[in-house]
Amino acid sequence: MPAEPFSGPPPPALSTELAARVPQLLEAMRSVGSGLELHSTLDRICETAAALTGARYAAIGVVDEDGRGLADFVFHGVDQATARRIGRLPDGHRGLLGALIRDPEPVRLADLTSDPRFCGFPEHHPSMRSFLGLPIRVQGEIFGNLYLTEKRGGEPFDDHDLDMVRVLATEAGIAIGNARLYEAAKQRERWIDGSVAVTTALLSGGDADDALQVVAEQARRLSGATAGIVLLPADEGGLEIAAVAADQPSNALGTVVPPESKVVTELLDGHAVFVDDAAADPRLITGLARGYGPAMMLPLHSDGRVLGALVTPRARGERSFTETERTLAIQFASQAALALMMAGAQRDRERLAVYEDRDRIARDLHDLVIQRLFATGMMLESAQRRSVVPDVRDGVGKAVDELDVTIQEIRTAIFALQQGPTEAPAGLRTRVLREINTAAVPLGFKPSHRFAGPVDAVVGDLAGKNLIAALREALSNAFRHAGASRIDVVVDATATLPDGRRAVRLTVADDGVGIPAGGRRSGLKNLKRRAESLGGDSRHGPGIGEDGGGTTVVWEAPVD
């Protein structure tokens, strides 16, 4: 069937100038849509719009989520040195840029300085006269505004420039939409990878403090925050800082945010808290908030239980967290809380298995080993009485004495195996002895020990708890890697740090094989990080073996 003749009005003819610029426009549209990374896409739009219209300067102001200001400002034509001299980027709260946010319609001015909405340039800002601004829409929503200034030749922007930029803005909206989808997908992928890393760390059976540190580090990295902080419920109420990840060493570990804080109440009720300026928010009553700006405070809750909180603050003056970042962070915190619960259940099962195994070993030692040693001692005593040779009687008597000592040591080991975690007295000295006695079983010998100063009286709970963890780590390293036959443990409560503060110093020295070159040092790093978090330090050196063989680990922290 032949096609019906077109009966509508003929399409409007393109002007000669516009027709000549169509190939340039098509090339500009192709360039704008050639990438997926958002910020580079915005850079290309600015550069392309400037080339298309002959503008010396171009910029895109990205409108923030509440539509009242600018969340980002990308510019072209101003070199970095000039930008640094100008300083702060426009925020869109006033002037001509603010007017375009409130009324997103095209604006074309021959001299922007004569417009009543103009509020002046900051110092070192280049001179600008002609101006063309129009909105960029992404899927019907205002994304931002495109600004062009100072057309070359001193001429104002004309209708053709406006028409060209309108077409470019439409293509830019499509390109920005694609870039935002790509950026969102990559962002979600990063948060998912972070959640996997946290779950793996928590379920790997390692130290619980190390797992919490992984949560803090991943949260900080993924959110682009200055710090990542994990808080757990404190014994006296409130929340206690249990892990900190930051660029600079922090002494915040162990700080308790009191239950009087309104934020603590909201977090323990399972509600997330978001602030734009932590230093100025009246709900934050501790001095920790003074150096921070925007912050996300998220409850670690799963299955109706709140296990703690995760805080990711940014420095003062940095941008607030977007809605997408908040949503992803909430999901990350929920996943971390679930992993914490699973890890806790796993540790409980492992602890129960250990206790059952310890009970079995204790029973076997008591019912089998001690009884046999006792019977052997009785036989030796009988042989000693029947012997008429003095040297034989003396030798047998010494063997009986050694058996008595061995039986006493085994009974001490049985007591340590049967002692539950809740039976341990609060004194630091007793806890140190308990760790030494427990380590004696796998080592096959009991490490020597010495205390200096009033250990129980001067060492605080936080320093004591971390010293026990450091002792456990050092003894574990000696058992697994050193192959030592002698270990000396010294706890000195009279030590001082280089800055003069009173400190407690733990020294664990062995005569083993030492630390091989290129060997793993994760345990030593754990000790150092634990000490630094309290304001102390940890180091290692030669041991107590022949010619300095073995390793000496020194761990120290303030007593208060």
C-alpha positions in Angstrom: 0.0 0.0 0.0 1.5 3.4 -0.9 2.2 5.7 2.0 -0.2 8.5 2.6 1.2 11.9 1.7 2.3 14.0 4.8 -0.4 16.6 5.3 0.8 18.4 8.4 2.7 21.7 8.5 6.3 21.5 7.4 9.0 21.3 10.1 10.6 24.7 11.0 13.7 25.4 9.0 16.9 25.5 11.0 18.8 28.8 10.8 22.1 28.7 9.0 24.0 29.3 12.2 22.2 26.6 14.1 22.5 24.1 11.2 26.2 24.7 11.1 26.5 24.0 14.9 24.4 20.7 14.7 27.5 18.5 14.1 29.2 20.2 17.0 26.2 19.6 19.2 26.0 15.9 18.2 29.7 15.5 19.0 29.1 17.2 22.4 26.2 14.8 23.2 28.4 11.8 22.3 31.2 13.1 24.6 28.8 13.8 27.5 27.4 10.2 27.4 30.8 8.4 27.0 31.5 7.6 30.7 29.9 6.2 33.8 31.8 7.7 36.7 29.7 10.6 38.1 32.3 13.2 38.9 34.1 12.7 35.6 30.7 13.0 33.8 30.1 16.3 35.4 33.6 17.5 34.4 32.9 16.5 30.8 29.5 18.3 30.8 31.2 21.5 32.0 34.0 21.3 29.4 31.6 20.4 26.6 29.1 23.2 27.4 31.9 25.7 27.5 33.3 24.6 24.1 29.8 24.5 22.6 28.9 28.1 23.6 32.3 29.7 23.6 32.2 30.3 27.4 35.4 30.9 29.3 33.9 29.4 32.5 31.4 26.7 33.2 30.2 25.0 36.4 27.5 22.6 37.7 26.0 23.1 41.1 24.6 19.9 42.5 21.5 20.6 44.6 21.5 18.9 48.0 18.8 16.5 49.2 16.6 19.1 50.8 16.7 21.4 47.8 17.9 24.4 49.7 21.6 24.6 48.8 24.5 23.0 46.9 25.9 19.6 47.9 28.7 19.8 45.3 30.2 22.3 42.9 32.1 21.2 39.8 33.8 23.9 37.7 35.8 24.4 34.5 38.1 27.3 33.4 39.4 28.3 36.9 42.8 26.8 37.6 43.5 25.0 40.9 45.8 27.7 42.2 43.1 30.4 41.8 40.5 28.0 43.3 42.6 27.6 46.4 43.0 31.4 46.7 39.2 31.8 46.4 38.7 29.2 49.2 35.2 28.1 50.1 33.0 26.9 47.2 29.5 28.4 46.7 26.8 26.9 49.0 23.8 28.1 46.9 22.1 29.7 49.9 22.1 33.2 48.5 22.8 35.3 45.4 22.1 34.4 41.8 23.0 30.7 42.4 20.5 30.5 45.2 17.8 32.1 43.1 18.3 29.5 40.4 17.9 26.8 43.1 14.6 28.3 44.3 13.3 29.0 40.8 14.9 26.5 38.4 14.3 28.3 35.1 16.7 29.4 32.4 18.4 32.8 33.1 20.3 34.7 30.5 22.1 38.0 31.5 24.3 40.3 29.5 25.9 41.5 32.8 25.3 39.5 35.9 26.8 42.1 38.2 23.9 44.4 37.4 21.3 41.9 38.4 19.6 42.7 41.8 20.1 39.1 42.8 23.9 39.3 42.5 25.7 39.6 45.8 29.3 40.0 44.8 32.4 37.9 44.1 34.7 36.6 46.8 38.3 37.8 46.8 40.5 36.5 44.0 37.5 35.5 42.0 37.9 36.2 38.2 35.8 38.9 36.6 32.6 37.6 34.9 29.9 39.5 33.0 27.7 37.5 30.6 25.8 34.6 32.2 23.7 31.7 31.1 22.2 29.3 33.6 19.6 26.6 33.3 18.5 23.5 35.3 19.6 19.9 34.7 16.8 17.4 35.4 17.3 13.7 36.0 14.2 11.6 35.5 12.1 14.7 36.0 13.8 15.7 39.3 16.1 18.7 39.6 19.7 17.4 39.9 21.4 20.8 39.7 22.1 23.8 37.5 24.5 24.4 34.7 26.2 27.8 34.7 28.1 29.4 31.8 29.8 32.8 32.1 32.1 35.2 30.2 31.4 34.3 26.5 34.5 34.9 24.5 34.6 38.1 22.5 32.6 39.9 25.2 29.3 39.2 23.6 26.2 38.0 25.5 24.8 34.5 25.1 22.2 34.4 22.4 19.1 32.3 21.7 21.1 29.8 19.7 23.4 29.3 22.8 20.3 28.7 24.9 18.8 26.2 22.5 22.1 24.3 22.2 22.6 24.2 26.0 19.0 23.1 26.5 19.6 20.0 24.2 22.9 19.4 26.0 21.2 19.6 29.4 18.7 17.0 28.4 21.5 14.7 27.3 23.4 15.5 30.4 20.4 14.5 32.5 20.4 11.1 30.9 24.2 10.7 31.3 24.0 11.8 34.9 21.2 9.4 35.6 23.2 6.5 34.2 26.3 7.6 36.1 24.3 7.8 39.4 22.9 4.3 38.8 26.4 3.0 38.2 27.8 4.9 41.2 24.9 3.5 43.4 25.6 0.0 42.2 29.3 0.3 42.9 28.6 1.9 46.3 26.3 -1.0 47.3 28.9 -3.5 46.1 31.5 -1.9 48.4 29.2 -2.0 51.4 28.3 -5.6 50.6 32.0 -6.5 50.4 32.5 -4.7 53.7 29.7 -6.7 55.3 31.3 -9.9 54.1 34.7 -8.9 55.5 33.1 -8.2 58.9 31.1 -11.5 58.9 34.3 -13.4 58.0 36.3 -11.7 60.7 33.7 -12.3 63.4 33.1 -15.9 62.5 36.8 -16.8 62.0 37.1 -17.7 65.7 39.7 -15.0 66.4 39.9 -12.5 69.2 36.7 -10.6 69.8 38.5 -7.3 70.2 40.1 -7.8 66.8 36.7 -8.5 65.2 35.2 -5.3 66.7 38.2 -3.4 65.2 37.4 -4.8 61.8 33.8 -3.5 62.2 35.2 -0.1 63.1 37.7 0.0 60.2 35.2 -1.2 57.6 32.5 1.3 58.7 35.0 4.1 58.5 36.3 3.2 55.1 32.9 2.6 53.5 31.3 5.7 54.9 34.2 8.0 54.1 34.3 9.0 57.8 37.1 10.4 59.9 36.7 7.6 62.4 34.8 4.4 63.0 33.8 3.7 66.6 32.1 0.7 68.1 30.4 1.0 71.5 29.2 -1.8 73.7 26.9 -1.6 76.8 28.9 -0.6 79.9 28.5 -2.4 83.2 27.5 0.8 85.0 25.1 1.8 82.3 25.6 3.8 79.1 27.9 2.8 76.2 31.6 2.1 76.4 33.9 2.6 73.4 35.3 -0.8 72.6 37.0 -0.2 69.3 38.3 2.9 67.4 39.6 3.2 63.8 41.1 6.6 63.0 44.0 8.1 61.1 45.6 9.3 64.4 46.0 7.2 67.5 43.1 7.7 69.8 42.9 7.5 73.6 39.1 7.2 73.5 39.1 3.5 74.0 37.3 2.7 77.3 35.5 6.0 77.5 31.9 5.6 78.7 29.1 7.7 77.3 26.8 8.0 80.3 23.2 6.8 80.3 22.0 10.4 80.8 22.8 11.1 77.2 19.7 11.3 75.0 21.6 9.8 72.1 22.4 6.7 74.3 18.7 6.3 75.1 17.7 6.5 71.5 20.5 4.0 70.4 19.6 1.5 73.1 16.0 1.8 72.0 17.1 0.7 68.5 16.8 4.1 66.8 19.5 5.5 64.4 20.6 9.1 65.1 21.9 11.4 62.4 23.4 14.8 63.2 24.8 17.5 60.8 27.2 19.0 63.4 28.2 16.8 66.3 30.2 19.6 68.0 27.1 21.8 68.2 24.4 19.2 68.9 23.1 19.6 72.5 22.3 15.9 72.8 26.0 14.9 72.7 27.3 15.7 76.2 30.8 14.2 76.0 33.9 16.0 74.8 34.5 13.4 72.1 32.0 15.2 69.8 33.9 18.5 69.7 36.1 17.7 66.8 33.4 16.2 64.5 30.8 17.5 62.2 28.2 15.2 60.4 27.8 11.9 62.1 25.8 8.6 61.8 25.1 6.8 65.1 23.6 3.4 64.4 22.3 0.8 66.8 23.8 -2.7 66.4 20.5 -4.5 66.8 19.4 -7.9 65.6 16.4 -10.1 66.5 15.1 -7.5 69.0 18.4 -7.2 70.8 20.6 -4.1 70.9 24.2 -5.3 71.2 25.8 -1.8 71.0 26.3 1.0 68.6 28.4 2.1 65.6 29.4 5.7 65.1 30.9 7.1 61.9 31.7 10.9 62.2 33.2 13.2 59.6 35.3 16.3 60.3 33.7 19.6 60.9 32.8 21.4 57.6 32.6 18.2 55.6 29.4 17.3 53.7 26.5 15.5 55.5 25.7 11.9 54.8 23.3 11.3 51.9 20.1 9.4 52.2 21.7 6.5 50.3 24.7 6.4 52.6 22.4 6.4 55.6 20.4 3.5 54.3 23.5 1.5 53.4 25.1 2.2 56.8 21.9 1.0 58.6 22.0 -2.2 56.6 25.7 -2.7 57.3 25.1 -2.2 61.1 22.3 -4.7 61.1 24.5 -7.2 59.3 27.4 -6.6 61.7 25.0 -7.1 64.6 23.8 -10.4 63.2 27.4 -11.5 62.7 28.1 -10.4 66.3 25.3 -12.6 67.6 26.4 -15.6 65.5 30.0 -15.1 66.6 28.9 -14.9 70.3 26.9 -18.1 69.9 29.8 -19.8 68.2 32.2 -18.7 71.0 29.7 -19.9 73.6 29.6 -23.4 71.9 33.4 -23.4 71.7 33.7 -22.3 75.3 31.3 -25.0 76.4 33.3 -27.6 74.5 36.5 -26.3 76.1 35.0 -26.5 79.6 33.8 -30.0 79.0 37.2 -31.0 77.7 38.9 -29.4 80.7 36.6 -31.2 83.1 37.5 -34.5 81.3 41.2 -33.8 81.5 40.9 -32.8 85.2 39.0 -36.0 86.0 41.6 -38.1 84.1 44.5 -36.3 85.9 42.9 -36.9 89.2 41.5 -40.4 88.8 44.4 -41.9 86.7 47.6 -39.9 86.7 47.7 -38.9 90.4 46.6 -42.3 91.6 49.3 -44.0 89.5 51.9 -41.5 90.7 50.8 -42.0 94.3 51.0 -45.8 93.9 54.4 -45.5 92.4 55.5 -43.3 95.3 54.3 -45.9 97.8 56.2 -48.7 96.0 59.4 -46.5 96.0 59.0 -45.9 99.7 58.6 -49.6 100.3 61.7 -50.3 98.3 63.6 -47.5 100.2 62.8 -49.2 103.5 64.0 -52.6 102.3 67.2 -51.3 100.8 70.4 -51.6 102.8 72.6 -49.5 100.5 72.6 -45.8 101.8 73.1 -44.3 98.3 70.1 -46.3 97.0 67.9 -45.1 99.9 68.9 -41.5 99.3 68.3 -41.7 95.6 64.9 -43.3 96.1 64.0 -40.7 98.7 64.8 -37.9 96.3 62.6 -39.6 93.6 59.8 -39.8 96.1 60.2 -36.1 96.9 60.1 -35.3 93.2 56.9 -37.3 92.8 55.3 -35.4 95.7 56.2 -32.1 94.0 54.8 -33.4 90.7 51.6 -34.4 92.4 51.2 -31.0 93.9 51.8 -29.3 90.5 49.2 -31.6 88.9 46.7 -30.7 91.6 47.3 -27.0 90.9 46.7 -27.7 87.2 43.5 -29.5 88.1 42.3 -26.6 90.1 43.0 -24.2 87.3 41.2 -26.5 84.8 38.1 -26.7 87.1 37.9 -23.0 87.9 35.1 -21.3 85.9 35.3 -17.8 84.5 32.9 -16.3 87.1 35.0 -17.7 89.9 38.0 -15.6 89.2 38.6 -13.0 91.9 38.8 -9.3 90.8 42.4 -8.8 91.8 44.9 -8.3 89.0 47.5 -10.3 90.8 45.2 -13.3 91.0 44.1 -13.0 87.4 47.8 -13.0 86.3 48.5 -16.1 88.3 45.5 -17.8 86.8 46.7 -17.1 83.3 50.1 -18.4 84.2 48.7 -21.6 85.7 46.4 -22.1 82.7 49.3 -21.7 80.3 51.4 -24.2 82.2 49.2 -27.1 81.0 50.0 -26.8 77.2 53.5 -25.5 77.8 54.5 -28.5 80.0 56.1 -26.2 82.6 55.0 -23.3 84.7 56.4 -19.8 83.8 58.1 -18.0 86.6 56.5 -14.7 87.8 57.3 -11.6 89.8 55.3 -8.6 90.9 56.6 -5.1 91.6 54.6 -2.5 93.4 51.0 -2.5 94.6 49.5 -4.2 91.5 46.0 -4.6 92.8 45.8 -1.1 94.3 47.1 1.2 91.5 46.1 -0.5 88.2 42.7 0.5 87.0 40.1 -1.9 85.5 40.7 -0.9 81.9 44.4 -1.2 82.1 44.1 -4.4 84.0 41.7 -6.0 81.6 44.0 -5.1 78.6 47.1 -6.3 80.5 45.5 -9.7 81.0 44.6 -9.9 77.3 48.2 -8.9 76.4 49.6 -11.6 78.8 47.4 -14.2 77.3 48.5 -13.1 73.8 52.2 -13.2 74.7 52.0 -16.6 76.4 50.0 -18.0 73.5 52.7 -16.8 71.1 55.4 -18.4 73.2 53.6 -21.7 73.2 52.7 -21.7 69.5 55.9 -20.3 68.0 58.8 -20.0 70.4 59.5 -23.6 71.5 60.6 -22.2 74.8 61.8 -24.2 77.9 61.7 -21.1 80.2 59.4 -18.1 80.4 59.6 -15.3 82.9 56.7 -13.0 83.6 57.1 -9.6 85.4 54.2 -7.2 86.2 55.6 -3.9 87.4 53.2 -1.3 88.8 55.9 1.2 89.5 56.8 2.0 85.9 56.5 5.3 84.2 56.0 6.3 80.6 58.4 8.7 78.7 56.0 11.6 79.4 56.1 10.9 83.1 52.7 9.3 83.6 52.4 6.3 86.0 52.2 3.1 84.2 52.0 -0.7 84.6 54.6 -2.7 82.6 54.2 -6.3 81.6 57.4 -8.2 80.5 57.2 -11.7 79.1 60.6 -13.2 78.2 61.4 -16.6 76.8 64.5 -18.6 75.7 62.9 -19.9 72.5 63.8 -19.6 68.8 63.0 -15.9 68.6 61.1 -14.1 65.8 62.2 -15.3 62.4 62.8 -12.8 59.6 59.7 -12.4 57.5 57.6 -14.3 60.0 54.1 -13.3 60.9 53.8 -10.5 63.4 50.0 -10.2 63.8 50.2 -11.0 67.5 52.8 -8.3 68.1 50.7 -5.8 66.1 47.7 -6.7 68.2 49.7 -6.0 71.4 51.0 -2.7 70.1 47.5 -1.5 68.9 46.0 -2.4 72.3 48.7 -0.5 74.2 48.5 2.6 71.9 44.7 2.7 72.3 45.3 3.3 76.0 48.1 5.8 75.5 50.9 3.3 76.1 53.2 1.3 73.9 54.5 -2.2 73.2 57.9 -3.4 71.9 60.0 -6.6 71.6 63.7 -7.5 71.8 66.2 -10.3 72.5 65.1 -13.0 74.9 66.7 -14.7 78.0 68.3 -17.6 76.1 72.0 -18.0 75.4 73.4 -15.1 73.5 70.0 -13.3 73.7 68.1 -16.2 72.2 64.3 -16.0 72.3 62.1 -13.0 72.6 61.2 -10.4 75.2 57.9 -8.6 74.9 57.3 -5.4 76.8 53.8 -4.0 77.1 52.9 -0.9 79.1 50.0 1.4 79.6 48.9 4.2 82.0 47.5 2.8 85.2 44.6 5.3 85.3 
